[in-house]
Amino acid sequence: MANIGEWEVVDKGVTRKIHQPGTHIMMMEVNFEKGGMGAEHSHPHEQFTYCLEGKLEFKVGEETVILSKGQSLHIPGDVIHGVIALEQSALLDTFTPLREDLLK
């Protein structure tokens, strides 16, 4: 089981904290050092990401989107996406349904 509410290292320059999930929705915070990356991947879950601070470059399908503090981005299920932090940044991600793969 994931350590709910505790920060964990995901990759070089990337940490996350998974919040207590609900029945059908969950959220997590992700912090990035400048240059930190979320490798391209996909999952069947619908995702919204909200930039708490910084500036990041997302690739969602064939589209590239720059996200800055106060902006949000919708990522449909099963779409390949990834991110790189252009400066020190923080995101709040929400997923529905629950990302069981992250909770195990």
C-alpha positions in Angstrom: 0.0 0.0 0.0 1.2 3.5 -0.8 2.2 5.7 2.1 -0.8 8.0 2.0 0.1 11.5 3.1 3.9 11.0 3.0 6.3 12.4 0.4 8.1 9.8 -1.7 10.8 10.1 -4.3 9.5 9.1 -7.8 12.5 9.8 -9.9 15.5 12.2 -9.9 14.1 15.6 -9.1 10.5 14.4 -8.6 8.6 13.7 -5.4 5.0 13.1 -4.7 2.4 12.8 -1.9 -0.8 10.9 -2.5 -3.7 12.2 -0.4 -6.3 10.0 1.2 -8.5 8.9 -1.8 -12.3 9.0 -2.0 -14.5 6.3 -3.4 -14.1 7.3 -7.1 -11.6 10.2 -7.1 -8.1 10.8 -5.8 -5.4 13.5 -5.8 -1.7 13.9 -5.3 0.8 16.6 -5.2 4.0 16.4 -7.3 7.1 18.5 -6.8 9.7 19.0 -9.5 13.2 20.4 -9.4 14.1 22.3 -12.6 14.6 19.6 -15.3 12.6 17.0 -13.4 10.6 14.8 -15.7 7.5 12.6 -15.7 8.2 10.1 -18.4 5.6 9.6 -21.2 3.0 7.1 -20.2 -0.8 6.5 -20.4 -3.5 5.1 -18.1 -7.2 4.7 -18.5 -8.0 7.3 -15.8 -9.2 10.8 -16.6 -6.8 13.4 -15.1 -6.8 17.0 -14.3 -3.5 18.7 -13.3 -3.3 22.1 -11.7 0.0 24.1 -11.5 0.5 25.3 -7.9 3.8 27.0 -8.8 6.4 27.1 -11.6 6.3 26.4 -15.3 6.1 23.0 -17.0 6.0 21.7 -20.5 3.4 18.9 -21.1 3.2 16.7 -24.1 -0.4 15.3 -24.4 -0.9 13.2 -27.4 0.6 15.2 -30.3 0.1 18.6 -28.5 2.6 20.5 -26.4 1.3 22.7 -23.7 3.1 25.1 -21.4 1.4 25.2 -17.9 2.2 28.0 -15.4 1.0 28.8 -11.9 -2.7 29.0 -11.7 -3.4 27.1 -14.9 -4.9 23.6 -15.3 -4.9 20.9 -17.9 -7.2 18.0 -18.7 -5.6 14.7 -19.8 -8.2 12.2 -21.2 -7.8 8.6 -20.3 -5.6 6.4 -22.5 -3.7 9.4 -24.0 0.1 9.3 -23.9 1.4 12.2 -21.9 4.6 13.4 -20.1 6.1 16.5 -18.6 9.3 18.3 -17.9 9.7 21.1 -15.4 11.1 24.3 -17.0 11.7 25.7 -13.5 11.1 24.5 -9.9 7.4 23.5 -10.0 4.5 21.9 -8.1 1.3 20.2 -9.4 -1.9 19.0 -7.9 -3.2 16.0 -9.9 -6.6 14.5 -9.7 -7.7 11.2 -11.1 -11.0 9.4 -11.6 -11.5 6.5 -11.1 -8.9 5.7 -8.5 -5.4 4.9 -9.7 -5.2 1.5 -7.9 -1.7 1.2 -9.4 -0.5 4.1 -7.3 -2.3 3.0 -4.2 -0.6 -0.4 -4.1 
